[in-house]
Amino acid sequence: MDNKTLRYGGVQERLAAQMTRAQALRLKRLSEEAYQPRQYERDLTTDEAERRIRALEAEIALADSF
């Protein structure tokens, strides 16, 4: 790692790992549908966004089965 990366806290790596626009839109919609707006955060990584999307989808599917 070069000095610039260390000085700015790995900004380039964080930008590369940010969730995609499609993930953000899906997560926002699912969090509102599940009445859990705090599940949506703007600065999530792709992995964290995917984990939250899967959890919300499972929760909504479970609620719909009742």
N, CA, C and O atoms as a GROMACS GRO file, in nm:
protein
  264
    1MET      N    1   0.084  -0.118   0.000
    1MET     CA    2   0.000   0.000   0.000
    1MET      C    3   0.088   0.124   0.000
    1MET      O    4   0.187   0.132   0.073
    2ASP      N    5   0.052   0.217  -0.081
    2ASP     CA    6   0.131   0.338  -0.083
    2ASP      C    7   0.085   0.433   0.028
    2ASP      O    8  -0.016   0.411   0.093
    3ASN      N    9   0.162   0.537   0.047
    3ASN     CA   10   0.138   0.632   0.155
    3ASN      C   11   0.003   0.702   0.140
    3ASN      O   12  -0.063   0.730   0.240
    4LYS      N   13  -0.038   0.733   0.017
    4LYS     CA   14  -0.165   0.803  -0.005
    4LYS      C   15  -0.283   0.718   0.041
    4LYS      O   16  -0.378   0.769   0.101
    5THR      N   17  -0.277   0.589   0.012
    5THR     CA   18  -0.385   0.500   0.054
    5THR      C   19  -0.396   0.496   0.204
    5THR      O   20  -0.506   0.499   0.259
    6LEU      N   21  -0.283   0.488   0.272
    6LEU     CA   22  -0.285   0.486   0.418
    6LEU      C   23  -0.334   0.617   0.476
    6LEU      O   24  -0.411   0.618   0.572
    7ARG      N   25  -0.291   0.727   0.417
    7ARG     CA   26  -0.326   0.858   0.470
    7ARG      C   27  -0.476   0.883   0.458
    7ARG      O   28  -0.536   0.943   0.548
    8TYR      N   29  -0.538   0.841   0.351
    8TYR     CA   30  -0.680   0.867   0.332
    8TYR      C   31  -0.768   0.749   0.373
    8TYR      O   32  -0.886   0.746   0.340
    9GLY      N   33  -0.712   0.656   0.444
    9GLY     CA   34  -0.791   0.548   0.500
    9GLY      C   35  -0.845   0.449   0.399
    9GLY      O   36  -0.952   0.391   0.422
   10GLY      N   37  -0.778   0.427   0.289
   10GLY     CA   38  -0.821   0.330   0.191
   10GLY      C   39  -0.947   0.370   0.116
   10GLY      O   40  -1.033   0.285   0.090
   11VAL      N   41  -0.960   0.496   0.083
   11VAL     CA   42  -1.079   0.547   0.016
   11VAL      C   43  -1.107   0.470  -0.112
   11VAL      O   44  -1.222   0.436  -0.142
   12GLN      N   45  -1.003   0.442  -0.188
   12GLN     CA   46  -1.022   0.373  -0.315
   12GLN      C   47  -1.083   0.234  -0.294
   12GLN      O   48  -1.172   0.194  -0.368
   13GLU      N   49  -1.036   0.163  -0.194
   13GLU     CA   50  -1.090   0.030  -0.165
   13GLU      C   51  -1.236   0.039  -0.120
   13GLU      O   52  -1.319  -0.043  -0.158
   14ARG      N   53  -1.266   0.139  -0.036
   14ARG     CA   54  -1.404   0.154   0.011
   14ARG      C   55  -1.498   0.190  -0.103
   14ARG      O   56  -1.611   0.141  -0.107
   15LEU      N   57  -1.452   0.273  -0.196
   15LEU     CA   58  -1.537   0.310  -0.309
   15LEU      C   59  -1.563   0.189  -0.398
   15LEU      O   60  -1.673   0.173  -0.450
   16ALA      N   61  -1.464   0.106  -0.416
   16ALA     CA   62  -1.480  -0.013  -0.500
   16ALA      C   63  -1.574  -0.113  -0.436
   16ALA      O   64  -1.638  -0.191  -0.507
   17ALA      N   65  -1.584  -0.113  -0.305
   17ALA     CA   66  -1.667  -0.210  -0.234
   17ALA      C   67  -1.807  -0.158  -0.204
   17ALA      O   68  -1.888  -0.232  -0.146
   18GLN      N   69  -1.839  -0.035  -0.240
   18GLN     CA   70  -1.971   0.020  -0.210
   18GLN      C   71  -2.080  -0.055  -0.284
   18GLN      O   72  -2.059  -0.105  -0.395
   19MET      N   73  -2.196  -0.062  -0.222
   19MET     CA   74  -2.307  -0.130  -0.287
   19MET      C   75  -2.344  -0.061  -0.417
   19MET      O   76  -2.323   0.059  -0.435
   20THR      N   77  -2.400  -0.139  -0.506
   20THR     CA   78  -2.439  -0.085  -0.636
   20THR      C   79  -2.569  -0.007  -0.622
   20THR      O   80  -2.638  -0.015  -0.521
   21ARG      N   81  -2.601   0.068  -0.725
   21ARG     CA   82  -2.726   0.145  -0.726
   21ARG      C   83  -2.846   0.050  -0.720
   21ARG      O   84  -2.944   0.078  -0.651
   22ALA      N   85  -2.838  -0.060  -0.792
   22ALA     CA   86  -2.947  -0.158  -0.792
   22ALA      C   87  -2.967  -0.216  -0.651
   22ALA      O   88  -3.080  -0.233  -0.607
   23GLN      N   89  -2.858  -0.247  -0.583
   23GLN     CA   90  -2.868  -0.297  -0.446
   23GLN      C   91  -2.930  -0.192  -0.354
   23GLN      O   92  -3.014  -0.224  -0.270
   24ALA      N   93  -2.888  -0.068  -0.370
   24ALA     CA   94  -2.940   0.039  -0.285
   24ALA      C   95  -3.090   0.055  -0.304
   24ALA      O   96  -3.164   0.068  -0.206
   25LEU      N   97  -3.136   0.054  -0.428
   25LEU     CA   98  -3.279   0.069  -0.455
   25LEU      C   99  -3.358  -0.049  -0.399
   25LEU      O  100  -3.464  -0.030  -0.338
   26ARG      N  101  -3.307  -0.169  -0.419
   26ARG     CA  102  -3.376  -0.288  -0.370
   26ARG      C  103  -3.380  -0.290  -0.217
   26ARG      O  104  -3.484  -0.318  -0.157
   27LEU      N  105  -3.269  -0.259  -0.155
   27LEU     CA  106  -3.263  -0.257  -0.009
   27LEU      C  107  -3.355  -0.151   0.048
   27LEU      O  108  -3.422  -0.176   0.149
   28LYS      N  109  -3.360  -0.036  -0.012
   28LYS     CA  110  -3.449   0.072   0.035
   28LYS      C  111  -3.595   0.027   0.029
   28LYS      O  112  -3.670   0.045   0.125
   29ARG      N  113  -3.634  -0.033  -0.085
   29ARG     CA  114  -3.772  -0.078  -0.101
   29ARG      C  115  -3.806  -0.189  -0.001
   29ARG      O  116  -3.912  -0.186   0.062
   30LEU      N  117  -3.718  -0.286   0.013
   30LEU     CA  118  -3.743  -0.396   0.105
   30LEU      C  119  -3.748  -0.350   0.250
   30LEU      O  120  -3.831  -0.397   0.328
   31SER      N  121  -3.660  -0.257   0.287
   31SER     CA  122  -3.660  -0.210   0.425
   31SER      C  123  -3.788  -0.134   0.458
   31SER      O  124  -3.837  -0.141   0.570
   32GLU      N  125  -3.840  -0.062   0.361
   32GLU     CA  126  -3.968   0.007   0.383
   32GLU      C  127  -4.083  -0.093   0.389
   32GLU      O  128  -4.174  -0.079   0.471
   33GLU      N  129  -4.080  -0.192   0.302
   33GLU     CA  130  -4.186  -0.293   0.299
   33GLU      C  131  -4.189  -0.374   0.429
   33GLU      O  132  -4.296  -0.414   0.475
   34ALA      N  133  -4.072  -0.398   0.488
   34ALA     CA  134  -4.063  -0.475   0.612
   34ALA      C  135  -4.075  -0.386   0.736
   34ALA      O  136  -4.059  -0.434   0.848
   35TYR      N  137  -4.102  -0.258   0.716
   35TYR     CA  138  -4.113  -0.162   0.827
   35TYR      C  139  -3.986  -0.158   0.911
   35TYR      O  140  -3.992  -0.148   1.034
   36GLN      N  141  -3.871  -0.167   0.843
   36GLN     CA  142  -3.742  -0.160   0.910
   36GLN      C  143  -3.651  -0.062   0.835
   36GLN      O  144  -3.551  -0.103   0.776
   37PRO      N  145  -3.684   0.065   0.836
   37PRO     CA  146  -3.607   0.162   0.757
   37PRO      C  147  -3.461   0.174   0.798
   37PRO      O  148  -3.379   0.219   0.718
   38ARG      N  149  -3.427   0.134   0.918
   38ARG     CA  150  -3.287   0.144   0.962
   38ARG      C  151  -3.198   0.039   0.898
   38ARG      O  152  -3.075   0.046   0.909
   39GLN      N  153  -3.257  -0.060   0.830
   39GLN     CA  154  -3.177  -0.158   0.758
   39GLN      C  155  -3.108  -0.095   0.637
   39GLN      O  156  -3.007  -0.146   0.589
   40TYR      N  157  -3.164   0.015   0.588
   40TYR     CA  158  -3.104   0.084   0.475
   40TYR      C  159  -3.007   0.190   0.524
   40TYR      O  160  -3.042   0.277   0.603
   41GLU      N  161  -2.885   0.181   0.477
   41GLU     CA  162  -2.783   0.282   0.503
   41GLU      C  163  -2.711   0.309   0.371
   41GLU      O  164  -2.691   0.217   0.292
   42ARG      N  165  -2.674   0.431   0.349
   42ARG     CA  166  -2.615   0.471   0.221
   42ARG      C  167  -2.473   0.419   0.199
   42ARG      O  168  -2.431   0.405   0.084
   43ASP      N  169  -2.400   0.392   0.304
   43ASP     CA  170  -2.257   0.361   0.288
   43ASP      C  171  -2.223   0.214   0.311
   43ASP      O  172  -2.115   0.183   0.362
   44LEU      N  173  -2.312   0.124   0.275
   44LEU     CA  174  -2.286  -0.019   0.294
   44LEU      C  175  -2.196  -0.073   0.184
   44LEU      O  176  -2.188  -0.017   0.074
   45THR      N  177  -2.128  -0.182   0.216
   45THR     CA  178  -2.051  -0.253   0.114
   45THR      C  179  -2.145  -0.343   0.036
   45THR      O  180  -2.260  -0.365   0.076
   46THR      N  181  -2.097  -0.394  -0.076
   46THR     CA  182  -2.181  -0.484  -0.157
   46THR      C  183  -2.217  -0.609  -0.078
   46THR      O  184  -2.330  -0.657  -0.086
   47ASP      N  185  -2.122  -0.661  -0.001
   47ASP     CA  186  -2.148  -0.782   0.077
   47ASP      C  187  -2.252  -0.758   0.186
   47ASP      O  188  -2.344  -0.839   0.203
   48GLU      N  189  -2.239  -0.649   0.259
   48GLU     CA  190  -2.334  -0.618   0.365
   48GLU      C  191  -2.472  -0.590   0.308
   48GLU      O  192  -2.573  -0.632   0.365
   49ALA      N  193  -2.478  -0.519   0.196
   49ALA     CA  194  -2.607  -0.491   0.133
   49ALA      C  195  -2.674  -0.621   0.090
   49ALA      O  196  -2.794  -0.639   0.110
   50GLU      N  197  -2.598  -0.710   0.031
   50GLU     CA  198  -2.654  -0.839  -0.013
   50GLU      C  199  -2.705  -0.920   0.106
   50GLU      O  200  -2.810  -0.983   0.097
   51ARG      N  201  -2.630  -0.919   0.216
   51ARG     CA  202  -2.673  -0.991   0.337
   51ARG      C  203  -2.805  -0.935   0.390
   51ARG      O  204  -2.895  -1.011   0.426
   52ARG      N  205  -2.817  -0.804   0.394
   52ARG     CA  206  -2.940  -0.742   0.443
   52ARG      C  207  -3.058  -0.766   0.348
   52ARG      O  208  -3.171  -0.787   0.392
   53ILE      N  209  -3.030  -0.764   0.218
   53ILE     CA  210  -3.135  -0.791   0.120
   53ILE      C  211  -3.189  -0.932   0.139
   53ILE      O  212  -3.311  -0.951   0.144
   54ARG      N  213  -3.100  -1.030   0.151
   54ARG     CA  214  -3.144  -1.169   0.170
   54ARG      C  215  -3.224  -1.185   0.299
   54ARG      O  216  -3.325  -1.255   0.300
   55ALA      N  217  -3.180  -1.121   0.406
   55ALA     CA  218  -3.250  -1.131   0.534
   55ALA      C  219  -3.389  -1.069   0.526
   55ALA      O  220  -3.486  -1.126   0.577
   56LEU      N  221  -3.400  -0.953   0.462
   56LEU     CA  222  -3.530  -0.888   0.449
   56LEU      C  223  -3.623  -0.968   0.357
   56LEU      O  224  -3.742  -0.979   0.385
   57GLU      N  225  -3.570  -1.024   0.249
   57GLU     CA  226  -3.651  -1.106   0.160
   57GLU      C  227  -3.706  -1.228   0.234
   57GLU      O  228  -3.823  -1.263   0.217
   58ALA      N  229  -3.623  -1.291   0.316
   58ALA     CA  230  -3.667  -1.407   0.394
   58ALA      C  231  -3.774  -1.367   0.495
   58ALA      O  232  -3.872  -1.439   0.513
   59GLU      N  233  -3.755  -1.255   0.560
   59GLU     CA  234  -3.852  -1.208   0.658
   59GLU      C  235  -3.987  -1.176   0.592
   59GLU      O  236  -4.093  -1.209   0.646
   60ILE      N  237  -3.982  -1.111   0.478
   60ILE     CA  238  -4.106  -1.076   0.406
   60ILE      C  239  -4.176  -1.202   0.356
   60ILE      O  240  -4.298  -1.211   0.362
   61ALA      N  241  -4.099  -1.298   0.306
   61ALA     CA  242  -4.157  -1.423   0.258
   61ALA      C  243  -4.223  -1.498   0.374
   61ALA      O  244  -4.330  -1.556   0.357
   62LEU      N  245  -4.161  -1.497   0.489
   62LEU     CA  246  -4.217  -1.562   0.606
   62LEU      C  247  -4.346  -1.494   0.650
   62LEU      O  248  -4.444  -1.562   0.683
   63ALA      N  249  -4.348  -1.363   0.650
   63ALA     CA  250  -4.467  -1.287   0.688
   63ALA      C  251  -4.581  -1.311   0.590
   63ALA      O  252  -4.697  -1.318   0.629
   64ASP      N  253  -4.548  -1.324   0.461
   64ASP     CA  254  -4.649  -1.347   0.358
   64ASP      C  255  -4.709  -1.487   0.368
   64ASP      O  256  -4.820  -1.510   0.319
   65SER      N  257  -4.637  -1.580   0.429
   65SER     CA  258  -4.688  -1.717   0.437
   65SER      C  259  -4.795  -1.735   0.546
   65SER      O  260  -4.861  -1.839   0.551
   66PHE      N  261  -4.812  -1.637   0.629
   66PHE     CA  262  -4.914  -1.646   0.735
   66PHE      C  263  -5.046  -1.595   0.689
   66PHE      O  264  -5.142  -1.596   0.765
   0.00000   0.00000   0.00000
